[in-house]
Amino acid sequence: MLVSPELKITVARQCELLSVERSGLYYKPVPKVDDTVMMNRIYDIWYKSPCFGYRRVTKVLRRDGMRVNRKKVKRLMDLMGLKAIFPGPKTLLKGENHTLRAMEC
């Protein structure tokens, strides 16, 4: 109730008189997680498993009970300079079918 309950005015009418939306009256904001806490947790996960990218880090955070978006995890990992370690192409190895031939004509 916005005004005293003795006045028999409905909530809709009170909101109308005060120019307030009813949805705003009942809205309870979700508390935000502090970025430093999340960054510390992301670093701990990445330090234990440096092969994890932002998607797998997000899954671990959600499994631990944090409500987090993958885009935020990516943004924070980019800010901290954390990247997944993965093997690159092996360009110096020769295939089995290839033979070295000297100038055939």
C-alpha positions as CSV (number, residue, x, y, z in Angstrom):
1,M,0.0,0.0,0.0
2,L,1.2,3.5,-0.8
3,V,-1.2,5.4,1.5
4,S,-2.8,4.5,4.8
5,P,-5.1,1.4,4.8
6,E,-7.9,3.4,6.4
7,L,-8.6,5.1,3.1
8,K,-10.4,2.5,1.0
9,I,-8.5,3.1,-2.2
10,T,-7.4,0.2,-4.4
11,V,-3.7,-0.2,-5.3
12,A,-4.5,0.4,-8.9
13,R,-6.2,3.7,-8.1
14,Q,-3.3,4.8,-5.7
15,C,-0.8,4.1,-8.5
16,E,-2.9,6.0,-10.9
17,L,-3.1,9.0,-8.6
18,L,0.6,9.0,-7.9
19,S,1.5,8.4,-11.6
20,V,3.4,5.2,-10.7
21,E,3.1,1.9,-12.6
22,R,1.9,-1.1,-10.6
23,S,4.7,-3.3,-11.9
24,G,7.2,-0.8,-10.4
25,L,5.4,-1.1,-7.0
26,Y,5.9,-4.8,-6.9
27,Y,9.3,-4.9,-8.5
28,K,12.2,-6.3,-6.3
29,P,15.6,-5.8,-7.9
30,V,17.9,-8.8,-8.1
31,P,21.2,-8.2,-6.2
32,K,24.2,-7.9,-8.5
33,V,27.3,-10.0,-7.9
34,D,30.4,-7.9,-7.3
35,D,32.7,-8.1,-10.3
36,T,35.9,-8.6,-8.2
37,V,34.4,-11.6,-6.5
38,M,33.4,-13.1,-9.9
39,M,36.9,-12.2,-11.4
40,N,38.6,-14.0,-8.5
41,R,36.4,-17.0,-9.0
42,I,37.0,-17.0,-12.8
43,Y,40.8,-16.8,-12.2
44,D,40.7,-19.7,-9.8
45,I,38.8,-21.9,-12.3
46,W,41.1,-20.9,-15.1
47,Y,44.3,-21.4,-13.0
48,K,43.2,-25.0,-12.2
49,S,42.2,-25.7,-15.8
50,P,43.9,-23.3,-18.3
51,C,42.3,-25.2,-21.2
52,F,38.9,-23.9,-20.2
53,G,37.5,-21.1,-22.3
54,Y,34.7,-18.7,-21.3
55,R,32.0,-21.2,-22.1
56,R,33.3,-23.9,-19.8
57,V,34.2,-21.4,-17.1
58,T,30.5,-20.2,-17.3
59,K,29.3,-23.8,-16.9
60,V,31.5,-24.3,-13.8
61,L,30.3,-21.0,-12.3
62,R,26.7,-21.9,-12.8
63,R,27.3,-25.4,-11.4
64,D,28.7,-23.6,-8.3
65,G,25.5,-21.6,-7.9
66,M,26.4,-18.3,-9.4
67,R,23.9,-16.6,-11.7
68,V,26.1,-15.4,-14.6
69,N,25.8,-14.7,-18.3
70,R,28.5,-16.1,-20.7
71,K,28.9,-12.7,-22.3
72,K,29.9,-11.2,-18.9
73,V,32.3,-14.0,-18.3
74,K,33.9,-13.4,-21.7
75,R,34.1,-9.7,-21.1
76,L,35.8,-10.2,-17.7
77,M,38.2,-12.9,-19.1
78,D,39.2,-10.5,-21.9
79,L,39.7,-7.7,-19.3
80,M,42.0,-10.0,-17.2
81,G,43.8,-11.3,-20.3
82,L,42.8,-14.9,-19.8
83,K,42.6,-17.1,-22.8
84,A,42.2,-20.8,-23.2
85,I,45.4,-22.8,-24.0
86,F,44.9,-25.1,-27.0
87,P,47.2,-26.9,-29.4
88,G,47.8,-25.2,-32.7
89,P,48.3,-26.8,-36.1
90,K,51.3,-29.1,-36.6
91,T,52.7,-27.6,-39.8
92,L,56.3,-28.9,-39.5
93,L,55.3,-32.6,-39.7
94,K,55.4,-34.5,-43.0
95,G,52.5,-36.7,-44.0
96,E,53.1,-40.4,-44.5
97,N,52.2,-40.3,-48.2
98,H,54.7,-37.6,-49.1
99,T,58.1,-38.5,-50.3
100,L,60.9,-36.2,-51.0
101,R,62.0,-36.4,-54.7
102,A,64.9,-34.6,-56.3
103,M,64.0,-32.8,-59.5
104,E,62.1,-35.4,-61.5
105,C,61.7,-34.6,-65.2
